[in-house]
Amino acid sequence: MTDLKFEQKRSLSRQEAADQLTALADALREGGDAELELGPGTLGLRIPDDLHSELEVEIDGGEVELEIELKWTTAPKRAARPRTEAPAEQPKRKNTRGTKRTAPKSP
């Protein structure tokens, strides 16, 4: 189940498309809490430092489709635990069968 989905489809002039992408680029550059003006409303997003991106261009029947997809997790990052101790050595296994184990001979 999707927590939230916002989708907007409308015709734009080249200038309007550039303005929308510029606003998105500014929000990405700033990071943190970003607000994007999208038509009649505002979309607020928290944008982390690390993102996953996908760019897709499809040309079909005289029509070009350009998709720019950005993904990130909403889960907070866990801080790495500092290592204060060396890992404990694993005890050596005893051969409980009383026979010596050897590697098979190569042909």
Contact map, one row per residue, 1 for C-alpha under 8 A:
11100000000000000000000000000000000000000000000000000000000000000000000000000000000000000000000000000000000
11111000000000000000000000000000000000000000000000000000000000000000000000000000000000000000000000000000000
11111000000000000000000000000000000000000000000000000000000000000000000000000000000000000000000000000000000
01111100000000000000000000000000000000000000000000000000000000000000000000000000000000000000000000000000000
01111110000000000000000000000000000000000000000000000000000000000000000000000000000000000000000000000000000
00011111000000000000000000000000000000000000000000000000000000000000000000000000000000000000000000000000000
00001111100000000000000000000000000000000000000000000000000000000000000000000000000000000000000000000000000
00000111110000000000000000000000000000000000000000000000000000000000000000000000000000000000000000000000000
00000011111000000000000000000000000000000000000000000000000000000000000000000000000000000000000000000000000
00000001111100000000000000000000000000000000000000000000000000000000000000000000000000000000000000000000000
00000000111110000000000000000000000000000000000000000000000000000000000000000000000000000000000000000000000
00000000011111111000000000000000000000000000000000000000000000000000000000000000000000000000000000000000000
00000000001111111000000000000000000000000000000000000000000000000000000000000000000000000000000000000000000
00000000000111111100000000000000000000000000000000000000000000000000000000000000000000000000000000000000000
00000000000111111110000000000000000000000000000000000000000000000000000000000000000000000000000000000000000
00000000000111111111000000000000000000000000000000000000000000000000000000000000000000000000000000000000000
00000000000111111111100000000000000000000000000000000000000000000000000000000000000000000000000000000000000
00000000000001111111110000000000000000000000000000000000000000000000000000000000000000000000000000000000000
00000000000000111111111000000000000000000000000000000000000000000000000000000000000000000000000000000000000
00000000000000011111111100000000000001000000000000000000000000000000000000000000000000000000000000000000000
00000000000000001111111110000000000000000000000000000000000000000000000000000000000000000000000000000000000
00000000000000000111111111000000000000000000000000000000000000000000000000000000000000000000000000000000000
00000000000000000011111111100000000100000000000000000000000000000000000000000000000000000000000000000000000
00000000000000000001111111110000000100000000000000000000000000000000000000000000000000000000000000000000000
00000000000000000000111111111000000000000000000000000000000000000000000000000000000000000000000000000000000
00000000000000000000011111111100000000000000000000000000000000000000000000000000000000000000000000000000000
00000000000000000000001111111110011100000000000000000000000000000000000000000000000000000000000000000000000
00000000000000000000000111111110010000000000001000000000000000000000000000000000000000000000000000000000000
00000000000000000000000011111110000000000000000000000000000000000000000000000000000000000000000000000000000
00000000000000000000000001111111010000000000000000000000000000000000000000000000000000000000000000000000000
00000000000000000000000000111111110000000000011110000000000000000000000000000000000000000000000000000000000
00000000000000000000000000000111110000000000111100000000000000000000000000000000000000000000000000000000000
00000000000000000000000000000011111000000001111000000000000000000000000000000000000000000000000000000000000
00000000000000000000000000110111111100000001111000000000000000000000000000000000000000000000000000000000000
00000000000000000000000000100000111110000111100000000000000000000000000000000000000000000000000000000000000
00000000000000000000001100100000011111000111000000000000000000000000000000000000000000000000000000000000000
00000000000000000000000000000000001111111110000000000000000000000000000000000000000000000000000000000000000
00000000000000000001000000000000000111111110000000000000000000000000000000000000000000000000000000000000000
00000000000000000000000000000000000011111100000000000000000000000000000000000000000000000000000000000000000
00000000000000000000000000000000000011111100000000000000000000000000000000000000000000000000000000000000000
00000000000000000000000000000000000011111110000000000000000000000000000000000000000000000000000000000000000
00000000000000000000000000000000001111111111000000000000000000000000000000000000000000000000000000000000000
00000000000000000000000000000000001111001111100000000000000000000000000000000000000000000000000000000000000
00000000000000000000000000000000111100000111110000000000000000000000000000000000000000000000000000000000000
00000000000000000000000000000001111000000011111000000000000000000000000000000000000000000000000000000000000
00000000000000000000000000000011110000000001111100000000000000000000000000000000000000000000000000000000000
00000000000000000000000000010011110000000000111110000000000000000000000100000000000000000000000000000000000
00000000000000000000000000000011000000000000011111100000000000000000000100000000000000000000000000000000000
00000000000000000000000000000010000000000000001111100000000000000000000000000000000000000000000000000000000
00000000000000000000000000000000000000000000000111110000000000000000000100000000000000000000000000000000000
00000000000000000000000000000000000000000000000111111000000000000000011100000000000000000000000000000000000
00000000000000000000000000000000000000000000000001111100000000000000011100000000000000000000000000000000000
00000000000000000000000000000000000000000000000000111110000000000001111000000000000000000000000000000000000
00000000000000000000000000000000000000000000000000011111000000000011110000000000000000000000000000000000000
00000000000000000000000000000000000000000000000000001111100000000111100000000000000000000000000000000000000
00000000000000000000000000000000000000000000000000000111110000001111000000000000000000000000000000000000000
00000000000000000000000000000000000000000000000000000011111000011110000000000000000000000000000000000000000
00000000000000000000000000000000000000000000000000000001111100011100000000000000000000000000000000000000000
00000000000000000000000000000000000000000000000000000000111111111000000000000000000000000000000000000000000
00000000000000000000000000000000000000000000000000000000011111110000000000000000000000000000000000000000000
00000000000000000000000000000000000000000000000000000000001111100000000000000000000000000000000000000000000
00000000000000000000000000000000000000000000000000000000001111110000000000000000000000000000000000000000000
00000000000000000000000000000000000000000000000000000000001111111000000000000000000000000000000000000000000
00000000000000000000000000000000000000000000000000000000111101111100000000000000000000000000000000000000000
00000000000000000000000000000000000000000000000000000001111000111110000000000000000000000000000000000000000
00000000000000000000000000000000000000000000000000000011110000011111000000000000000000000000000000000000000
00000000000000000000000000000000000000000000000000000111100000001111100000000000000000000000000000000000000
00000000000000000000000000000000000000000000000000001111000000000111110000000000000000000000000000000000000
00000000000000000000000000000000000000000000000000001110000000000011111000000000000000000000000000000000000
00000000000000000000000000000000000000000000000000111100000000000001111100000000000000000000000000000000000
00000000000000000000000000000000000000000000000000111000000000000000111110000000000000000000000000000000000
00000000000000000000000000000000000000000000001101110000000000000000011111000000000000000000000000000000000
00000000000000000000000000000000000000000000000000000000000000000000001111110000000000000000000000000000000
00000000000000000000000000000000000000000000000000000000000000000000000111110000000000000000000000000000000
00000000000000000000000000000000000000000000000000000000000000000000000011111000000000000000000000000000000
00000000000000000000000000000000000000000000000000000000000000000000000011111100000000000000000000000000000
00000000000000000000000000000000000000000000000000000000000000000000000000111110000000000000000000000000000
00000000000000000000000000000000000000000000000000000000000000000000000000011111000000000000000000000000000
00000000000000000000000000000000000000000000000000000000000000000000000000001111100000000000000000000000000
00000000000000000000000000000000000000000000000000000000000000000000000000000111110000000000000000000000000
00000000000000000000000000000000000000000000000000000000000000000000000000000011111000000000000000000000000
00000000000000000000000000000000000000000000000000000000000000000000000000000001111100000000000000000000000
00000000000000000000000000000000000000000000000000000000000000000000000000000000111111000000000000000000000
00000000000000000000000000000000000000000000000000000000000000000000000000000000011111000000000000000000000
00000000000000000000000000000000000000000000000000000000000000000000000000000000001111100000000000000000000
00000000000000000000000000000000000000000000000000000000000000000000000000000000001111110000000000000000000
00000000000000000000000000000000000000000000000000000000000000000000000000000000000011111000000000000000000
00000000000000000000000000000000000000000000000000000000000000000000000000000000000001111100000000000000000
00000000000000000000000000000000000000000000000000000000000000000000000000000000000000111110000000000000000
00000000000000000000000000000000000000000000000000000000000000000000000000000000000000011111000000000000000
00000000000000000000000000000000000000000000000000000000000000000000000000000000000000001111100000000000000
00000000000000000000000000000000000000000000000000000000000000000000000000000000000000000111110000000000000
00000000000000000000000000000000000000000000000000000000000000000000000000000000000000000011111000000000000
00000000000000000000000000000000000000000000000000000000000000000000000000000000000000000001111100000000000
00000000000000000000000000000000000000000000000000000000000000000000000000000000000000000000111111110000000
00000000000000000000000000000000000000000000000000000000000000000000000000000000000000000000011111100000000
00000000000000000000000000000000000000000000000000000000000000000000000000000000000000000000001111100000000
00000000000000000000000000000000000000000000000000000000000000000000000000000000000000000000001111110000000
00000000000000000000000000000000000000000000000000000000000000000000000000000000000000000000001111111000000
00000000000000000000000000000000000000000000000000000000000000000000000000000000000000000000001001111100000
00000000000000000000000000000000000000000000000000000000000000000000000000000000000000000000000000111110000
00000000000000000000000000000000000000000000000000000000000000000000000000000000000000000000000000011111000
00000000000000000000000000000000000000000000000000000000000000000000000000000000000000000000000000001111100
00000000000000000000000000000000000000000000000000000000000000000000000000000000000000000000000000000111110
00000000000000000000000000000000000000000000000000000000000000000000000000000000000000000000000000000011111
00000000000000000000000000000000000000000000000000000000000000000000000000000000000000000000000000000001111
00000000000000000000000000000000000000000000000000000000000000000000000000000000000000000000000000000000111
